[in-house]
């Protein structure tokens, strides 16, 4: 592993610091960049996420996707965690901390909004960044794409009813512009670019083995783009919210605690289930990452729609964004060092016709 990647956590910490400093010394520039958005989707961040996601999309083999169903265990785990466990544990942690533990430290009558923000995050599994975490844990790109796609399809039908049930309201409106635009920007466009690149690289290859070798060499060369995109995204996210972080550190800390417990707890549940069920590591790691990470654009948009731009609920969803990157990097580190707990990794679905059921 290159030295730069080995110390990635250090670079992320420096990027967080740089973002906070940038927000203080150049608020006009940060404000302009933050305003380049539609439906809570920031277009500058979207471009940076393309840099992160594109290398993995090049590795996706469309011919193999039809055979993903032959290995159902990873799908079953991620769906059970995302839709039967995660929203409800997040709601329970919200009640525990903001109606009991932190009640003396928050303004009276505001506990409901803290809880609402946590629920909005907990009910929205990740769409974009999970591709980055999967790549960093050497996950199967075809399987990861299938998992994300299935979760997105379910989210269209299940997000609003689950949020309405947990919040006790009936007027939840799914911000379709955020949902559709996010999927298009974070999945469809980089996937199309990756597919085109793969086609151009492999159509003259003498054999499937030569084609895969060419793809592997290309993705290795462009991998620094992913690291650049990640670090630049961290700088911007912390720059956008630097004023909030520095002016309300106690509130940020209180919100972060249940989010941290939820993140590590959900990862542990999915990762343990995959280990117990003998799921290969290249499926198990991304499977656990999807449930741990959140679709924060959707959560922010719904929070603003329900409670307003300056609401506590919206603030909670923003803190979820800030907590996620350091947490996920720590889990990537852990997953990479525990790969020996799992069966030998399978050849990616469809490769050389040697796949076996997990």
PyMOL commands that set and color helices and strands:
alter all, ss='L'
color gray80, all
select helices_A, chain A and resi 3-6+8-25+27-34+43-58+62-65+68-70+73-101+103-105+111-122+130-136+141-167+176-202+208-240+242-247+249-276+281-292+296-307+312-337+339-341+351-353
alter helices_A, ss='H'
color red, helices_A
select strands_A, chain A and resi 37-38+41-42
alter strands_A, ss='S'
color yellow, strands_A
deselect
rebuild
show_as cartoon
